[in-house]
Amino acid sequence: MCKAISVDMGIKGFFNKAVRMLFGTSVKFRLENGDKVTVWENSAEKKLIYDGYTYSKIPKKGIFTHEYWDYLLPLAYIHNDSKILMIGLGGGTMPWQLSMLNCNASITAVESSRKIVEIEGTFIGDLQNLNVVVGDGAGYVANASEKYNLIILDAYVSRNIPSEFLGSKFIEDSYHALTDDGILAVNYITDLELHKYLQLLGARYKVFLVGTSAFSANSIIIASKSLGKQEISRQVTAAMPGNEESSFIIDAYMRMLEG
């Protein structure tokens, strides 16, 4: 009888493991404003999901997600020992990727939700190259006491970038917070306001678009203070750790030259 129970429990355990591998497991959290965030995980990847949208993704094998985070990575290699400011952290996909690539960049990430920061700590663990600040991203940029080589705007509420990041004031503040050859990079989900936003950026920056996956609505807007797209593409190609796995990223920056 005991042997039969052991067999039954073994089958049940195997079945439960197979279900977790196929469908994944999830843990739910509630933010300060009452919104729900889910950390979902299966054998292939881990995701932080907010309002039905994936805010962060960590692959279990390899480094690249084949989504928009990957296309931001080369910008960290344009400057030696880059100083990077991220507005919006999520689960910290890009800092994790740069750490895995042994990039020497120093990253400060500003996140408005303390709960998201707590979740990020368990999502990717402790990264030595990452300093997280809980606060208002727009205010942090406006009062920046140091210059950054790269500012990444990836702040979203559901599917939308908050309006304070889309106006002339933030554009001007970010310009002054960058080094002379600095870059503002924006993860932008394409909508009817894209052309208007590009015009606003173009009044202060040289502006280029890097397309991501053919199945994604995300584009990377590169707003450069002084570097042209030929120079950016050249430096990305020369500096980005090159192998077949990352060739799709280099290809996207080469396509930027055609735009």
C-alpha positions as semicolon CSV with decimal commas, in nm:
position;residue;x (nm);y (nm);z (nm)
1;M;0,000;0,000;0,000
2;C;0,277;0,246;0,093
3;K;0,456;0,167;-0,230
4;A;0,141;0,249;-0,429
5;I;0,110;0,586;-0,252
6;S;0,472;0,663;-0,336
7;V;0,410;0,587;-0,703
8;D;0,096;0,803;-0,706
9;M;0,279;1,095;-0,547
10;G;0,563;1,052;-0,796
11;I;0,320;1,069;-1,089
12;K;0,146;1,369;-0,937
13;G;0,478;1,548;-0,881
14;F;0,586;1,476;-1,237
15;F;0,252;1,603;-1,370
16;N;0,274;1,924;-1,164
17;K;0,629;1,988;-1,284
18;A;0,521;1,936;-1,646
19;V;0,232;2,181;-1,601
20;R;0,467;2,443;-1,452
21;M;0,712;2,399;-1,741
22;L;0,435;2,430;-2,000
23;F;0,212;2,699;-1,850
24;G;0,445;2,862;-1,598
25;T;0,389;2,989;-1,247
26;S;0,292;3,337;-1,134
27;V;0,316;3,554;-0,825
28;K;0,100;3,865;-0,796
29;F;0,188;4,195;-0,628
30;R;-0,007;4,513;-0,566
31;L;0,153;4,855;-0,625
32;E;0,109;5,165;-0,410
33;N;-0,171;5,289;-0,639
34;G;-0,357;4,958;-0,620
35;D;-0,253;4,832;-0,964
36;K;-0,155;4,466;-0,992
37;V;0,180;4,339;-1,119
38;T;0,252;3,976;-1,195
39;V;0,586;3,796;-1,208
40;W;0,537;3,502;-1,443
41;E;0,794;3,231;-1,500
42;N;0,838;2,909;-1,693
43;S;1,137;2,701;-1,798
44;A;1,234;2,944;-2,077
45;E;1,189;3,292;-1,933
46;K;1,072;3,519;-1,654
47;K;0,844;3,819;-1,711
48;L;0,720;4,116;-1,512
49;I;0,369;4,195;-1,639
50;Y;0,174;4,513;-1,567
51;D;-0,177;4,571;-1,702
52;G;-0,126;4,296;-1,958
53;Y;0,201;4,442;-2,091
54;T;0,544;4,288;-2,043
55;Y;0,759;4,543;-1,859
56;S;1,062;4,319;-1,822
57;K;1,183;3,986;-1,949
58;I;1,476;3,767;-1,845
59;P;1,560;3,467;-2,066
60;K;1,668;3,150;-1,887
61;K;1,916;3,070;-2,163
62;G;2,133;3,335;-2,323
63;I;2,114;3,712;-2,280
64;F;1,904;3,848;-2,565
65;T;1,525;3,878;-2,559
66;H;1,478;3,964;-2,930
67;E;1,263;4,254;-2,813
68;Y;1,326;4,626;-2,770
69;W;1,568;4,599;-2,475
70;D;1,827;4,437;-2,701
71;Y;1,832;4,735;-2,938
72;L;1,922;4,975;-2,656
73;L;2,227;4,774;-2,553
74;P;2,472;4,898;-2,822
75;L;2,430;5,258;-2,706
76;A;2,604;5,168;-2,380
77;Y;2,919;5,086;-2,578
78;I;2,957;5,413;-2,768
79;H;3,140;5,577;-2,477
80;N;3,411;5,422;-2,264
81;D;3,282;5,347;-1,912
82;S;2,946;5,501;-1,996
83;K;2,744;5,685;-1,734
84;I;2,383;5,589;-1,798
85;L;2,064;5,730;-1,652
86;M;1,751;5,518;-1,691
87;I;1,406;5,667;-1,635
88;G;1,181;5,372;-1,558
89;L;1,328;5,047;-1,428
90;G;1,064;4,776;-1,450
91;G;1,231;4,448;-1,363
92;G;1,572;4,571;-1,481
93;T;1,613;4,377;-1,805
94;M;1,874;4,606;-1,961
95;P;2,094;4,645;-1,649
96;W;2,089;4,266;-1,614
97;Q;2,187;4,222;-1,979
98;L;2,475;4,470;-1,951
99;S;2,597;4,296;-1,639
100;M;2,590;3,961;-1,818
101;L;2,784;4,117;-2,107
102;N;3,046;4,247;-1,859
103;C;2,985;4,604;-1,974
104;N;3,168;4,865;-1,763
105;A;2,878;5,110;-1,772
106;S;2,764;5,275;-1,449
107;I;2,383;5,286;-1,435
108;T;2,151;5,500;-1,227
109;A;1,785;5,404;-1,260
110;V;1,502;5,627;-1,137
111;E;1,178;5,444;-1,061
112;S;0,867;5,609;-0,918
113;S;0,731;5,296;-0,749
114;R;0,906;5,164;-0,438
115;K;0,720;4,835;-0,479
116;I;0,858;4,791;-0,833
117;V;1,208;4,843;-0,690
118;E;1,141;4,571;-0,431
119;I;1,018;4,335;-0,704
120;E;1,320;4,419;-0,923
121;G;1,549;4,311;-0,640
122;T;1,406;3,960;-0,650
123;F;1,359;3,961;-1,029
124;I;1,725;4,009;-1,126
125;G;1,908;4,007;-0,793
126;D;2,176;4,251;-0,680
127;L;2,380;4,412;-0,960
128;Q;2,699;4,597;-0,872
129;N;2,672;4,834;-1,170
130;L;2,319;4,949;-1,081
131;N;2,215;5,228;-0,844
132;V;1,838;5,258;-0,801
133;V;1,670;5,582;-0,692
134;V;1,303;5,594;-0,593
135;G;1,159;5,923;-0,715
136;D;1,021;6,136;-0,995
137;G;1,213;6,080;-1,318
138;A;1,136;6,414;-1,477
139;G;1,238;6,599;-1,162
140;Y;1,557;6,398;-1,133
141;V;1,661;6,495;-1,486
142;A;1,569;6,859;-1,431
143;N;1,791;6,874;-1,121
144;A;2,072;6,649;-1,242
145;S;2,401;6,738;-1,074
146;E;2,616;6,542;-1,318
147;K;2,633;6,474;-1,690
148;Y;2,540;6,143;-1,850
149;N;2,658;5,984;-2,173
150;L;2,323;5,816;-2,222
151;I;1,974;5,880;-2,089
152;I;1,720;5,606;-2,154
153;L;1,352;5,696;-2,128
154;D;1,150;5,380;-2,069
155;A;0,882;5,513;-1,834
156;Y;0,533;5,379;-1,895
157;V;0,199;5,361;-1,722
158;S;0,024;5,074;-1,894
159;R;0,083;5,147;-2,266
160;N;0,154;5,520;-2,237
161;I;0,455;5,738;-2,159
162;P;0,344;5,994;-1,895
163;S;0,290;6,338;-2,049
164;E;0,565;6,507;-1,843
165;F;0,824;6,318;-2,050
166;L;0,683;6,417;-2,387
167;G;0,696;6,795;-2,367
168;S;0,956;7,058;-2,444
169;K;1,066;7,097;-2,080
170;F;1,183;6,738;-2,042
171;I;1,352;6,753;-2,382
172;E;1,540;7,066;-2,275
173;D;1,625;6,926;-1,932
174;S;1,758;6,602;-2,080
175;Y;1,970;6,798;-2,327
176;H;2,143;6,982;-2,041
177;A;2,188;6,660;-1,841
178;L;2,388;6,498;-2,124
179;T;2,755;6,526;-2,215
180;D;2,837;6,713;-2,538
181;D;2,822;6,389;-2,737
182;G;2,545;6,236;-2,528
183;I;2,233;6,055;-2,645
184;L;1,873;6,045;-2,527
185;A;1,721;5,709;-2,625
186;V;1,345;5,654;-2,600
187;N;1,153;5,329;-2,612
188;Y;0,845;5,445;-2,801
189;I;0,536;5,241;-2,882
190;T;0,433;5,373;-3,222
191;D;0,113;5,578;-3,225
192;L;-0,042;5,876;-3,404
193;E;0,163;6,118;-3,190
194;L;0,501;5,983;-3,300
195;H;0,556;6,238;-3,578
196;K;0,475;6,528;-3,347
197;Y;0,714;6,395;-3,082
198;L;0,993;6,350;-3,336
199;Q;0,948;6,713;-3,444
200;L;0,978;6,832;-3,084
201;L;1,295;6,628;-3,035
202;G;1,429;6,747;-3,369
203;A;1,422;7,108;-3,253
204;R;1,705;7,023;-3,012
205;Y;1,861;6,695;-3,127
206;K;1,961;6,498;-3,431
207;V;1,690;6,231;-3,439
208;F;1,702;5,878;-3,580
209;L;1,480;5,570;-3,556
210;V;1,593;5,214;-3,497
211;G;1,330;4,955;-3,579
212;T;1,301;4,650;-3,355
213;S;1,128;4,319;-3,423
214;A;0,895;4,304;-3,723
215;F;0,625;4,184;-3,484
216;S;0,672;4,468;-3,235
217;A;0,517;4,815;-3,217
218;N;0,825;4,941;-3,029
219;S;1,080;5,166;-3,193
220;I;1,396;5,309;-3,041
221;I;1,425;5,685;-3,091
222;I;1,784;5,805;-3,081
223;A;1,812;6,176;-3,004
224;S;2,180;6,270;-3,037
225;K;2,337;6,600;-2,934
226;S;2,623;6,582;-3,184
227;L;2,683;6,233;-3,326
228;G;2,535;6,161;-3,669
229;K;2,380;5,828;-3,760
230;Q;2,686;5,720;-3,959
231;E;2,909;5,774;-3,655
232;I;2,662;5,602;-3,421
233;S;2,633;5,304;-3,654
234;R;3,012;5,284;-3,693
235;Q;3,076;5,296;-3,320
236;V;2,802;5,044;-3,245
237;T;2,941;4,801;-3,502
238;A;3,294;4,843;-3,368
239;A;3,218;4,828;-2,996
240;M;2,920;4,595;-2,950
241;P;3,033;4,246;-2,849
242;G;3,001;4,068;-3,182
243;N;2,879;3,718;-3,245
244;E;2,608;3,552;-3,449
245;E;2,361;3,573;-3,163
246;S;2,375;3,955;-3,157
247;S;2,401;4,012;-3,534
248;F;2,032;4,105;-3,558
249;I;2,103;4,410;-3,340
250;I;2,388;4,531;-3,560
251;D;2,164;4,476;-3,864
252;A;1,902;4,710;-3,716
253;Y;2,160;4,988;-3,676
254;M;2,278;4,934;-4,032
255;R;1,916;4,972;-4,150
256;M;1,903;5,302;-3,960
257;L;2,147;5,438;-4,221
258;E;1,885;5,377;-4,491
259;G;1,620;5,586;-4,317
